[in-house]
Amino acid sequence: MATLPLYIVLSSADRDKMQLASMIASVAAVSERPVHVFVSMGAIKVFDKSKSGNDRYSDSAFNTELCDKNAPDPIEMFSQGKMLGDMTIWACSMVLDVLGWDESNLVDDLFDGQMGLTKYLSDAEEGQLMTL
Amino acid sequence: MSERKLIDARGSFCPGPLMELIAALKLMQLGDEVEIYSTDQGTAKDVPEWCAKVGHEAIESGEKNDHWFVVVRKAK
């Protein structure tokens, strides 16, 4: 049986959620499961290229422990998953519009482009969708 | 002749050891082996599971002193 593609919608800048999302996305992508990430709402601010390190994330219940133990940064894990596996990452065109941003505001070499929700949901009908 | 490479991923958190393994496998020849050390207990089960899914061979795994190890043969 063919593996169902995994569709992950990111809506939060919360470090815990971003950490888990990057783990799920990268492991699935390197396990021969296509992964398509849609970054919307507050999650887009994590990918603001003018920010760095932990300043990217909202505080969360597990953030201190992740930082103290030098857990891998979610941005790096998304990059690694894209490099080693089958993963695309799309910026929600609506939130870019609200912020007055374009793709040049986002971390370099990570996004495949911007996409509308209707197209993403249509594509996701063929896979499994999760929201974090 | 096949070779065996060692990856010391002790101290790296999940899924770091798996990612290091995959990056190494991409550069290896068919039949080559790689042994990975990890202090993440999940690696001992995750790596054989990943191998079974994608078609590589986990030929040995266990615990040594302060870490777990898995030996993988590149099979595709």
Backbone of each chain as ProteinMPNN parsed JSONL, in Angstrom:
{"seq_chain_A": "MATLPLYIVLSSADRDKMQLASMIASVAAVSERPVHVFVSMGAIKVFDKSKSGNDRYSDSAFNTELCDKNAPDPIEMFSQGKMLGDMTIWACSMVLDVLGWDESNLVDDLFDGQMGLTKYLSDAEEGQLMTL", "coords_chain_A": {"N_chain_A": [[0.836, -1.188, 0.0], [0.536, 2.195, -0.857], [2.229, 4.902, 0.739], [0.451, 7.328, 2.559], [0.484, 10.78, 1.823], [1.594, 13.318, 4.125], [0.084, 16.061, 5.581], [0.804, 19.024, 7.118], [-0.361, 21.561, 9.082], [0.77, 24.556, 10.299], [0.15, 26.726, 12.935], [0.933, 28.148, 15.094], [3.332, 29.991, 17.035], [4.481, 28.867, 19.132], [7.081, 27.296, 20.894], [7.145, 24.583, 21.707], [5.217, 23.352, 20.079], [6.253, 23.906, 17.564], [8.652, 22.558, 17.697], [7.816, 19.886, 17.902], [6.399, 19.667, 15.502], [8.443, 19.991, 13.604], [9.957, 17.747, 14.132], [8.164, 15.637, 13.54], [7.649, 16.21, 10.839], [10.218, 16.033, 9.631], [11.071, 13.406, 10.209], [9.046, 11.872, 9.008], [9.393, 12.671, 6.352], [11.92, 11.656, 5.689], [11.335, 9.045, 5.802], [10.283, 8.112, 3.534], [7.807, 9.206, 3.133], [5.815, 11.524, 1.681], [5.764, 14.94, 2.649], [3.935, 17.851, 3.346], [4.049, 21.055, 4.319], [2.184, 23.687, 5.716], [2.355, 26.981, 6.455], [0.897, 29.139, 8.623], [-0.957, 31.874, 10.171], [0.191, 32.854, 13.448], [2.445, 31.256, 13.302], [3.968, 31.94, 11.133], [5.651, 33.957, 11.868], [7.763, 32.783, 13.13], [9.408, 32.169, 11.093], [10.488, 34.479, 10.237], [13.061, 36.113, 8.758], [14.575, 38.08, 9.927], [14.838, 37.526, 12.528], [16.455, 35.522, 15.092], [17.699, 32.458, 16.59], [16.316, 31.621, 19.796], [14.613, 33.736, 19.943], [12.808, 33.628, 17.989], [10.596, 32.212, 18.784], [7.464, 31.774, 20.615], [7.09, 31.726, 24.155], [6.841, 28.64, 25.947], [5.582, 25.676, 27.587], [7.668, 23.82, 27.631], [9.865, 25.059, 26.751], [12.101, 26.151, 28.141], [13.514, 23.883, 28.975], [14.126, 22.736, 26.498], [15.838, 24.66, 25.447], [17.888, 24.771, 27.409], [19.005, 22.249, 27.12], [20.014, 22.347, 24.657], [18.475, 21.432, 22.449], [17.845, 20.465, 19.056], [17.339, 23.142, 16.755], [14.108, 23.972, 15.526], [13.937, 25.181, 12.931], [16.299, 24.36, 11.732], [15.815, 21.63, 11.698], [13.637, 21.394, 9.969], [14.929, 22.228, 7.637], [16.836, 20.217, 7.354], [15.172, 17.995, 7.016], [14.039, 18.646, 4.552], [16.282, 18.566, 2.938], [17.125, 15.903, 3.112], [14.888, 14.374, 2.643], [11.503, 14.043, 1.38], [9.95, 16.808, 1.186], [7.835, 19.645, 1.208], [7.435, 23.142, 1.838], [5.112, 25.591, 2.506], [4.132, 28.968, 2.453], [1.394, 30.606, 3.897], [-0.659, 32.477, 1.894], [-2.485, 34.355, 2.72], [-1.687, 35.233, 5.313], [0.748, 36.419, 4.729], [-0.156, 38.512, 3.23], [-1.63, 39.943, 5.148], [0.433, 40.756, 6.845], [1.888, 42.287, 5.15], [4.046, 41.202, 3.949], [6.43, 39.488, 1.793], [7.848, 36.634, 0.139], [10.504, 37.214, 0.518], [10.828, 38.062, 3.095], [11.037, 35.839, 4.582], [12.818, 33.045, 6.058], [15.696, 32.113, 4.268], [15.874, 29.831, 1.476], [14.119, 27.822, 2.338], [11.365, 27.798, 1.947], [8.941, 26.696, -0.455], [7.35, 28.351, -1.762], [4.439, 30.509, -1.869], [1.053, 29.811, -0.896], [-2.488, 29.425, -1.32], [-5.158, 28.721, 1.01], [-7.272, 27.23, -0.006], [-6.293, 25.775, -2.222], [-4.343, 24.264, -0.878], [-5.903, 22.726, 0.92], [-7.379, 21.292, -0.911], [-5.39, 19.74, -2.146], [-4.713, 18.288, 0.116], [-6.696, 16.454, 0.458], [-6.004, 14.033, -0.468], [-4.39, 12.924, 1.422], [-3.203, 12.658, 4.861], [-4.103, 14.951, 7.373], [-2.763, 17.182, 9.754], [-2.907, 19.558, 12.441], [-0.935, 21.954, 14.065]], "CA_chain_A": [[0.0, 0.0, 0.0], [1.336, 3.415, -0.937], [2.166, 5.721, 1.938], [-0.329, 8.56, 2.39], [1.217, 12.009, 2.13], [1.236, 13.956, 5.39], [-0.108, 17.508, 5.461], [0.925, 19.601, 8.459], [-0.667, 22.984, 9.142], [1.361, 25.205, 11.47], [-0.58, 27.971, 13.2], [1.384, 28.726, 16.36], [4.772, 30.244, 17.179], [4.841, 28.17, 20.367], [8.276, 26.48, 20.646], [6.831, 23.156, 21.859], [4.503, 22.875, 18.887], [7.148, 23.98, 16.409], [9.635, 21.481, 17.855], [7.173, 18.618, 17.549], [6.083, 19.694, 14.065], [9.671, 19.781, 12.825], [10.342, 16.344, 14.321], [7.248, 14.796, 12.766], [7.838, 16.468, 9.404], [11.509, 15.551, 9.125], [11.13, 11.938, 10.273], [8.162, 11.335, 7.96], [9.974, 12.951, 5.025], [13.047, 10.745, 5.416], [10.809, 7.68, 5.82], [9.64, 7.933, 2.231], [6.428, 9.692, 3.189], [5.816, 12.933, 1.289], [5.253, 15.856, 3.67], [3.659, 19.187, 2.83], [3.814, 21.913, 5.479], [1.522, 24.962, 5.396], [2.652, 27.848, 7.595], [-0.112, 30.197, 8.662], [-1.169, 32.624, 11.415], [1.398, 33.262, 14.182], [3.598, 30.409, 12.987], [4.796, 32.536, 10.073], [6.649, 34.833, 12.498], [8.931, 31.954, 13.448], [10.26, 32.082, 9.901], [10.946, 35.839, 9.912], [14.514, 35.959, 8.682], [15.281, 39.093, 10.719], [14.983, 37.004, 13.893], [17.349, 34.366, 15.173], [17.7, 31.69, 17.834], [15.066, 31.401, 20.516], [13.741, 34.91, 19.789], [11.796, 33.294, 16.981], [9.468, 31.422, 19.307], [6.74, 32.158, 21.812], [7.446, 30.881, 25.285], [5.921, 27.506, 26.089], [5.825, 24.892, 28.796], [8.887, 23.0, 27.566], [10.876, 25.869, 26.064], [13.323, 26.282, 28.939], [14.244, 22.61, 28.92], [14.651, 22.562, 25.13], [16.985, 25.571, 25.291], [18.967, 24.362, 28.317], [19.621, 21.012, 26.634], [20.449, 22.538, 23.267], [17.717, 20.615, 21.486], [18.017, 21.037, 17.723], [16.388, 24.194, 16.412], [13.129, 23.514, 14.529], [14.245, 25.652, 11.569], [17.338, 23.458, 11.211], [15.232, 20.3, 11.42], [12.882, 21.491, 8.709], [15.917, 22.278, 6.538], [17.423, 18.879, 7.23], [14.143, 17.128, 6.436], [13.916, 18.969, 3.121], [17.505, 18.153, 2.254], [17.289, 14.443, 3.099], [13.645, 13.668, 2.352], [10.533, 14.58, 0.428], [9.165, 17.771, 1.958], [7.648, 21.006, 0.721], [6.944, 24.069, 2.86], [4.379, 26.668, 1.834], [3.669, 30.083, 3.29], [-0.007, 30.971, 3.665], [-0.671, 33.766, 1.197], [-3.318, 35.297, 3.483], [-0.941, 35.879, 6.403], [1.739, 37.306, 4.112], [-0.917, 39.695, 2.839], [-1.955, 40.691, 6.38], [1.665, 41.348, 7.375], [2.568, 43.085, 4.131], [5.304, 40.51, 3.66], [6.493, 38.538, 0.683], [8.753, 35.519, 0.484], [11.837, 37.718, 0.878], [10.864, 38.243, 4.547], [11.118, 34.53, 5.231], [14.123, 32.359, 6.084], [16.114, 31.752, 2.906], [16.058, 28.448, 1.015], [13.298, 26.868, 3.084], [10.003, 27.754, 1.413], [8.751, 26.375, -1.869], [6.542, 29.425, -2.319], [3.242, 30.784, -1.078], [-0.091, 29.056, -1.383], [-3.757, 29.723, -0.676], [-5.708, 27.622, 1.795], [-8.158, 26.388, -0.829], [-5.446, 24.841, -2.979], [-3.704, 23.342, 0.07], [-6.908, 21.772, 1.398], [-7.72, 20.421, -2.03], [-4.301, 18.765, -2.234], [-4.677, 17.465, 1.331], [-7.747, 15.429, 0.422], [-5.395, 12.744, -0.802], [-3.472, 12.487, 2.476], [-3.651, 12.878, 6.239], [-3.809, 16.326, 7.75], [-2.715, 17.505, 11.19], [-2.681, 20.977, 12.707], [-0.212, 22.209, 15.308]], "C_chain_A": [[0.88, 1.251, 0.0], [1.165, 4.224, 0.347], [1.382, 6.994, 1.664], [0.547, 9.766, 2.67], [0.707, 12.615, 3.44], [1.195, 15.47, 5.188], [-0.114, 18.104, 6.867], [0.68, 21.105, 8.378], [-0.078, 23.548, 10.435], [0.649, 26.533, 11.705], [-0.055, 28.721, 14.418], [2.905, 28.924, 16.358], [5.316, 29.612, 18.457], [6.015, 27.2, 20.096], [7.965, 24.98, 20.735], [6.195, 22.597, 20.585], [5.412, 22.88, 17.666], [8.197, 22.864, 16.471], [9.027, 20.146, 17.408], [6.866, 18.554, 16.051], [7.332, 19.4, 13.233], [10.165, 18.345, 12.961], [9.476, 15.425, 13.462], [7.514, 14.956, 11.271], [9.137, 15.855, 8.893], [11.582, 14.028, 9.151], [10.234, 11.312, 9.195], [8.81, 11.5, 6.585], [11.129, 11.999, 4.693], [12.604, 9.273, 5.46], [9.96, 7.411, 4.58], [8.154, 8.256, 2.265], [6.431, 11.175, 2.797], [5.149, 13.807, 2.357], [5.08, 17.242, 3.054], [3.234, 20.069, 4.006], [3.22, 23.237, 5.003], [1.666, 25.861, 6.614], [1.71, 29.045, 7.577], [-0.133, 30.87, 10.037], [0.16, 32.938, 12.12], [2.632, 32.442, 13.863], [4.52, 31.053, 11.956], [5.915, 33.386, 10.692], [7.907, 34.073, 12.922], [9.94, 31.983, 12.292], [10.689, 33.462, 9.393], [12.47, 35.823, 9.888], [15.285, 37.039, 9.43], [15.462, 38.639, 12.165], [15.949, 35.825, 13.906], [17.197, 33.664, 16.521], [16.332, 31.586, 18.475], [14.117, 32.594, 20.435], [12.631, 34.649, 18.779], [10.489, 32.803, 17.613], [8.75, 32.106, 20.466], [7.169, 31.218, 22.933], [6.412, 29.761, 25.398], [6.403, 26.626, 27.227], [7.165, 24.179, 28.796], [10.068, 23.774, 26.983], [12.192, 25.939, 26.832], [14.164, 25.025, 28.852], [14.864, 22.397, 27.536], [15.884, 23.425, 24.919], [18.16, 25.115, 26.151], [19.718, 23.148, 27.792], [20.108, 21.128, 25.183], [19.756, 21.592, 22.288], [17.841, 21.271, 20.109], [16.929, 22.051, 17.393], [15.409, 23.704, 15.346], [13.429, 23.964, 13.101], [15.295, 24.724, 10.937], [16.765, 22.09, 10.875], [14.369, 20.309, 10.168], [13.847, 21.483, 7.521], [16.51, 20.901, 6.273], [16.429, 17.913, 6.587], [13.971, 17.372, 4.951], [15.115, 18.439, 2.338], [17.576, 16.631, 2.086], [16.032, 13.694, 2.668], [12.769, 14.411, 1.369], [9.609, 15.532, 1.175], [9.04, 19.093, 1.201], [7.102, 21.854, 1.866], [6.352, 25.285, 2.147], [3.973, 27.724, 2.842], [2.242, 30.421, 2.9], [-0.061, 32.379, 3.04], [-1.491, 34.806, 1.966], [-2.5, 35.986, 4.578], [0.174, 36.776, 5.849], [1.069, 38.623, 3.732], [-1.208, 40.566, 4.069], [-0.715, 41.423, 6.902], [2.342, 42.312, 6.389], [3.922, 42.499, 3.775], [5.235, 39.83, 2.298], [7.534, 37.494, 1.059], [10.141, 35.982, 0.893], [11.958, 37.993, 2.375], [11.124, 36.942, 5.286], [12.534, 33.945, 5.148], [14.46, 31.867, 4.676], [16.155, 30.233, 2.692], [15.249, 27.404, 1.779], [11.91, 26.701, 2.439], [9.993, 27.424, -0.081], [7.89, 27.436, -2.56], [5.393, 29.748, -1.386], [2.052, 30.096, -1.729], [-1.347, 29.511, -0.648], [-4.312, 28.486, 0.018], [-6.555, 26.676, 0.948], [-7.373, 25.341, -1.606], [-4.818, 23.798, -2.044], [-4.698, 22.284, 0.552], [-7.319, 20.797, 0.305], [-6.655, 19.334, -2.192], [-4.356, 17.771, -1.069], [-5.754, 16.38, 1.353], [-7.18, 14.05, 0.129], [-4.473, 12.207, 0.301], [-4.074, 12.618, 3.853], [-3.213, 14.258, 6.679], [-3.766, 16.471, 9.272], [-2.411, 18.991, 11.353], [-1.986, 21.13, 14.061], [-0.078, 23.72, 15.503]], "O_chain_A": [[1.843, 1.347, 0.761], [0.096, 4.228, 0.957], [1.613, 7.666, 0.659], [1.282, 9.776, 3.657], [-0.454, 12.444, 3.809], [2.146, 16.072, 4.691], [-0.938, 17.734, 7.703], [1.409, 21.83, 7.701], [-0.389, 23.075, 11.528], [0.551, 27.363, 10.802], [-0.542, 29.805, 14.739], [3.654, 28.144, 15.77], [6.479, 29.807, 18.81], [5.945, 26.384, 19.177], [8.464, 24.196, 19.928], [6.571, 21.536, 20.087], [5.352, 21.975, 16.834], [8.582, 22.298, 15.447], [9.631, 19.388, 16.65], [7.051, 17.517, 15.414], [7.271, 18.642, 12.265], [10.727, 17.787, 12.018], [9.981, 14.555, 12.753], [7.595, 13.974, 10.533], [9.152, 15.226, 7.834], [12.1, 13.42, 8.215], [10.622, 10.339, 8.549], [8.779, 10.587, 5.76], [11.289, 11.589, 3.544], [13.397, 8.372, 5.19], [9.044, 6.589, 4.596], [7.353, 7.669, 1.538], [6.997, 11.996, 3.519], [4.101, 13.453, 2.896], [5.953, 17.737, 2.34], [2.185, 19.848, 4.611], [3.682, 23.829, 4.027], [1.156, 25.54, 7.688], [1.72, 29.852, 6.648], [0.593, 30.47, 10.947], [1.148, 33.255, 11.458], [3.752, 32.882, 14.124], [5.712, 30.75, 11.908], [6.993, 33.518, 10.112], [8.982, 34.658, 13.054], [11.147, 31.842, 12.49], [11.186, 33.6, 8.275], [13.098, 35.544, 10.909], [16.506, 36.947, 9.564], [16.161, 39.293, 12.94], [16.223, 35.212, 12.874], [16.634, 34.217, 17.465], [15.315, 31.476, 17.789], [12.95, 32.485, 20.812], [11.638, 35.374, 18.731], [9.413, 32.964, 17.038], [9.335, 32.905, 21.197], [7.558, 30.074, 22.696], [5.26, 29.918, 24.995], [7.497, 26.814, 27.758], [7.742, 23.956, 29.86], [11.138, 23.211, 26.752], [13.267, 25.803, 26.248], [15.381, 25.09, 28.676], [15.998, 21.931, 27.424], [16.856, 22.996, 24.296], [19.297, 25.074, 25.68], [20.927, 23.027, 27.993], [20.548, 20.153, 24.574], [20.396, 21.023, 21.405], [17.932, 22.494, 20.009], [15.756, 21.85, 17.708], [15.825, 23.088, 14.366], [13.199, 23.208, 12.156], [15.193, 24.356, 9.767], [17.168, 21.462, 9.896], [14.369, 19.349, 9.398], [13.603, 20.808, 6.521], [16.663, 20.479, 5.127], [16.795, 17.114, 5.725], [13.779, 16.434, 4.177], [14.976, 17.933, 1.224], [18.027, 16.132, 1.055], [16.099, 12.504, 2.36], [13.224, 15.283, 0.629], [8.597, 15.108, 1.733], [10.01, 19.592, 0.63], [6.402, 21.355, 2.747], [6.996, 25.915, 1.309], [3.525, 27.411, 3.945], [1.918, 30.511, 1.716], [0.445, 33.341, 3.617], [-1.22, 36.003, 1.871], [-2.609, 37.199, 4.752], [0.5, 37.795, 6.458], [1.644, 39.7, 3.888], [-1.048, 41.786, 4.022], [-0.803, 42.568, 7.346], [3.252, 43.055, 6.758], [4.831, 43.214, 3.352], [4.163, 39.624, 1.731], [8.037, 37.486, 2.183], [10.879, 35.24, 1.539], [13.069, 38.144, 2.882], [11.4, 36.948, 6.486], [13.328, 34.31, 4.281], [13.622, 31.284, 3.988], [16.435, 29.466, 3.613], [15.644, 26.241, 1.859], [11.362, 25.599, 2.397], [10.882, 27.805, -0.844], [7.724, 27.421, -3.779], [5.377, 29.306, -0.237], [2.037, 29.835, -2.932], [-1.28, 29.93, 0.508], [-3.982, 27.355, -0.338], [-6.549, 25.464, 1.165], [-7.745, 24.168, -1.642], [-4.765, 22.611, -2.368], [-4.38, 21.095, 0.589], [-7.573, 19.621, 0.568], [-6.977, 18.157, -2.356], [-4.087, 16.581, -1.235], [-5.709, 15.482, 2.193], [-7.796, 13.031, 0.44], [-3.848, 11.16, 0.134], [-5.294, 12.683, 4.009], [-2.094, 14.687, 6.397], [-4.625, 15.948, 9.981], [-1.746, 19.599, 10.514], [-2.385, 20.527, 15.057], [0.502, 24.166, 16.494]]}, "seq_chain_B": "MSERKLIDARGSFCPGPLMELIAALKLMQLGDEVEIYSTDQGTAKDVPEWCAKVGHEAIESGEKNDHWFVVVRKAK", "coords_chain_B": {"N_chain_B": [[35.372, -4.092, -1.578], [33.377, -4.114, 1.337], [32.833, -1.455, 3.713], [32.972, -0.314, 7.144], [31.497, 2.314, 8.826], [31.697, 4.606, 11.563], [29.369, 6.353, 13.484], [29.228, 8.669, 15.922], [26.786, 9.591, 17.773], [26.213, 10.292, 20.308], [24.646, 12.171, 22.831], [23.131, 13.623, 21.122], [19.876, 14.719, 20.411], [16.711, 13.086, 19.684], [15.258, 13.752, 16.509], [17.948, 13.518, 15.823], [20.123, 11.485, 15.763], [19.075, 9.627, 13.863], [18.886, 11.264, 11.613], [21.564, 11.869, 11.175], [22.492, 9.345, 10.544], [21.095, 8.84, 8.137], [22.109, 10.838, 6.465], [24.737, 9.962, 6.299], [24.416, 7.447, 5.078], [23.649, 8.151, 2.511], [26.005, 8.791, 1.308], [27.407, 6.479, 1.14], [28.439, 3.233, -0.186], [26.601, 0.535, -1.755], [26.087, -2.214, 0.363], [27.952, -1.388, 2.206], [28.563, -0.772, 5.694], [27.266, 0.844, 8.618], [27.816, 1.925, 11.903], [26.044, 3.163, 14.579], [26.218, 5.193, 17.435], [24.26, 6.077, 20.226], [22.831, 8.078, 22.789], [20.215, 8.357, 23.11], [17.563, 6.534, 23.942], [15.418, 5.795, 22.364], [16.428, 5.592, 19.81], [17.439, 3.025, 19.462], [15.262, 1.494, 18.825], [13.964, 3.005, 16.931], [15.706, 3.243, 14.694], [16.041, 0.553, 13.597], [13.332, 0.208, 12.884], [12.98, 2.226, 10.997], [14.762, 1.325, 9.044], [13.525, -1.069, 8.24], [11.287, -0.022, 7.056], [12.201, 1.534, 4.883], [13.959, -0.067, 3.512], [16.64, -0.752, 4.144], [19.131, -2.691, 5.979], [19.013, -3.525, 9.33], [21.41, -4.867, 11.158], [22.4, -5.461, 13.622], [21.883, -4.692, 17.045], [21.935, -3.075, 20.249], [22.958, -2.587, 23.694], [25.64, -0.786, 25.061], [27.722, -0.185, 27.642], [27.437, 3.117, 28.26], [25.635, 3.743, 26.275], [23.431, 3.187, 23.414], [23.552, 1.076, 20.527], [23.401, 0.64, 16.96], [23.801, -1.345, 14.097], [23.901, -0.84, 10.688], [23.295, -1.977, 7.408], [23.809, -0.797, 4.177], [21.378, -1.241, 1.797], [20.172, -0.532, -0.537]], "CA_chain_B": [[35.183, -4.611, -0.221], [32.523, -3.193, 2.088], [33.477, -0.767, 4.83], [32.084, 0.057, 8.242], [31.725, 3.67, 9.321], [31.147, 4.824, 12.895], [28.79, 7.667, 13.788], [29.043, 8.843, 17.358], [25.719, 10.588, 17.948], [25.899, 10.394, 21.732], [24.359, 13.556, 23.215], [22.225, 14.229, 20.141], [18.48, 14.376, 20.706], [15.834, 12.598, 18.618], [15.671, 12.645, 15.637], [19.309, 13.785, 15.349], [20.888, 10.29, 15.353], [18.529, 9.079, 12.606], [19.261, 12.17, 10.519], [23.004, 11.675, 10.912], [22.605, 8.054, 9.864], [20.605, 8.959, 6.76], [23.08, 11.642, 5.713], [25.91, 9.11, 6.042], [24.062, 6.387, 4.121], [23.598, 8.707, 1.152], [27.363, 8.892, 0.764], [28.042, 5.163, 1.195], [28.201, 2.299, -1.292], [25.767, -0.624, -1.458], [26.801, -3.232, 1.122], [28.723, -0.779, 3.3], [27.872, -0.779, 6.983], [27.498, 1.981, 9.505], [27.423, 1.678, 13.291], [25.717, 4.443, 15.205], [26.096, 5.24, 18.894], [23.308, 7.103, 20.652], [22.377, 8.061, 24.182], [18.751, 8.431, 23.043], [17.12, 5.137, 23.966], [14.488, 5.566, 21.257], [17.182, 5.279, 18.594], [17.627, 1.578, 19.35], [14.073, 0.935, 18.172], [13.598, 3.826, 15.76], [16.549, 2.984, 13.518], [15.604, -0.685, 12.924], [12.001, 0.431, 12.29], [13.188, 3.018, 9.773], [15.419, 0.446, 8.054], [12.514, -1.994, 7.715], [10.343, 0.73, 6.211], [12.764, 2.079, 3.638], [14.666, -1.094, 2.753], [18.014, -1.053, 4.551], [19.157, -3.8, 6.931], [19.578, -3.329, 10.672], [21.943, -6.216, 11.367], [22.754, -5.698, 15.026], [21.614, -3.545, 17.916], [22.027, -3.428, 21.653], [23.386, -1.568, 24.64], [27.048, -0.888, 25.458], [28.081, 0.791, 28.68], [26.602, 4.299, 28.461], [24.89, 4.125, 25.07], [22.859, 2.15, 22.566], [24.18, 1.064, 19.204], [22.739, -0.1, 15.886], [24.627, -1.495, 12.899], [23.03, -0.827, 9.512], [23.93, -2.231, 6.106], [23.12, -0.119, 3.07], [20.851, -2.322, 0.962], [19.503, -0.015, -1.732]], "C_chain_B": [[34.357, -3.592, 0.59], [33.274, -2.612, 3.291], [32.469, -0.53, 5.937], [32.495, 1.423, 8.781], [31.111, 3.781, 10.714], [30.594, 6.249, 13.0], [28.571, 7.737, 15.294], [28.043, 9.971, 17.582], [25.314, 10.688, 19.415], [25.696, 11.871, 22.09], [23.413, 14.25, 22.253], [20.793, 13.768, 20.426], [17.739, 13.891, 19.459], [15.287, 13.767, 17.82], [17.093, 12.806, 15.082], [20.083, 12.55, 14.928], [20.395, 9.683, 14.037], [18.947, 9.951, 11.423], [20.737, 12.021, 10.168], [23.235, 10.368, 10.153], [22.205, 8.183, 8.388], [21.582, 9.761, 5.902], [24.303, 10.796, 5.359], [25.612, 8.056, 4.981], [24.047, 6.906, 2.682], [24.972, 8.733, 0.495], [28.07, 7.538, 0.684], [27.675, 4.298, -0.006], [27.285, 1.169, -0.81], [26.597, -1.69, -0.733], [27.653, -2.673, 2.245], [27.886, -0.784, 4.578], [28.207, 0.472, 7.78], [27.009, 1.607, 10.9], [27.189, 3.033, 13.938], [25.594, 4.274, 16.708], [25.119, 6.348, 19.25], [22.998, 6.961, 22.132], [20.856, 8.23, 24.259], [18.215, 7.0, 22.912], [16.192, 4.803, 22.805], [15.191, 5.162, 19.981], [17.298, 3.767, 18.38], [16.429, 0.894, 18.703], [13.729, 1.693, 16.892], [14.412, 3.455, 14.518], [16.19, 1.649, 12.84], [14.233, -0.54, 12.253], [12.133, 1.202, 10.976], [13.807, 2.152, 8.673], [14.392, -0.491, 7.412], [11.577, -1.27, 6.76], [10.953, 1.112, 4.875], [13.648, 1.084, 2.888], [16.145, -1.243, 3.012], [17.966, -2.175, 5.598], [19.779, -3.367, 8.255], [20.089, -4.697, 11.108], [22.333, -6.505, 12.809], [22.347, -4.469, 15.833], [21.699, -3.999, 19.36], [22.509, -2.266, 22.486], [24.839, -1.833, 25.036], [27.32, 0.189, 26.49], [27.059, 1.934, 28.771], [25.739, 4.645, 27.252], [24.287, 2.901, 24.385], [23.569, 2.197, 21.223], [23.299, 0.281, 18.225], [23.72, -0.164, 14.722], [23.679, -1.655, 11.701], [23.857, -1.114, 8.256], [23.127, -1.539, 5.014], [22.69, -1.162, 2.051], [20.14, -1.817, -0.288], [20.153, 1.289, -2.174]], "O_chain_B": [[34.602, -2.387, 0.537], [34.221, -3.209, 3.804], [31.26, -0.542, 5.703], [33.649, 1.66, 9.136], [30.115, 3.12, 11.009], [31.267, 7.218, 12.65], [27.814, 6.949, 15.86], [28.402, 11.149, 17.582], [24.204, 11.116, 19.73], [26.491, 12.721, 21.692], [22.94, 15.351, 22.536], [20.538, 12.585, 20.651], [18.093, 14.24, 18.333], [14.865, 14.742, 18.442], [17.405, 12.295, 14.006], [20.656, 12.54, 13.838], [21.198, 9.275, 13.198], [19.315, 9.442, 10.364], [21.108, 12.044, 8.994], [24.062, 10.297, 9.245], [22.904, 7.688, 7.504], [21.85, 9.405, 4.755], [24.84, 10.9, 4.256], [26.432, 7.796, 4.1], [24.393, 6.18, 1.751], [25.084, 8.699, -0.73], [29.205, 7.458, 0.214], [26.732, 4.59, -0.74], [27.206, 0.885, 0.386], [27.694, -2.026, -1.178], [28.039, -3.412, 3.15], [26.656, -0.798, 4.532], [29.275, 1.067, 7.635], [25.926, 1.044, 11.059], [28.026, 3.932, 13.855], [24.954, 3.342, 17.195], [25.142, 7.425, 18.655], [22.915, 5.85, 22.657], [20.282, 8.244, 25.349], [18.403, 6.349, 21.884], [16.176, 3.672, 22.319], [14.612, 4.461, 19.151], [17.258, 3.291, 17.245], [16.571, -0.169, 18.099], [13.27, 1.113, 15.909], [13.865, 3.364, 13.419], [16.046, 1.615, 11.618], [14.002, -1.099, 11.181], [11.487, 0.877, 9.979], [13.415, 2.244, 7.509], [14.388, -0.682, 6.196], [11.127, -1.844, 5.769], [10.29, 1.022, 3.842], [14.05, 1.35, 1.755], [16.855, -1.809, 2.18], [16.887, -2.562, 6.048], [20.919, -2.903, 8.3], [19.295, -5.592, 11.396], [22.568, -7.656, 13.176], [22.457, -3.34, 15.355], [21.549, -5.185, 19.653], [22.48, -1.114, 22.054], [25.216, -2.972, 25.313], [27.152, 1.374, 26.202], [25.957, 1.75, 29.289], [25.164, 5.732, 27.203], [24.586, 1.756, 24.723], [24.117, 3.227, 20.831], [22.555, -0.618, 18.617], [24.384, 0.82, 14.398], [22.781, -2.496, 11.709], [24.949, -0.58, 8.068], [21.906, -1.685, 4.942], [23.523, -1.883, 1.502], [19.561, -2.614, -1.026], [19.732, 1.884, -3.166]]}, "name": "protein", "num_of_chains": 2, "seq": "MATLPLYIVLSSADRDKMQLASMIASVAAVSERPVHVFVSMGAIKVFDKSKSGNDRYSDSAFNTELCDKNAPDPIEMFSQGKMLGDMTIWACSMVLDVLGWDESNLVDDLFDGQMGLTKYLSDAEEGQLMTLMSERKLIDARGSFCPGPLMELIAALKLMQLGDEVEIYSTDQGTAKDVPEWCAKVGHEAIESGEKNDHWFVVVRKAK"}
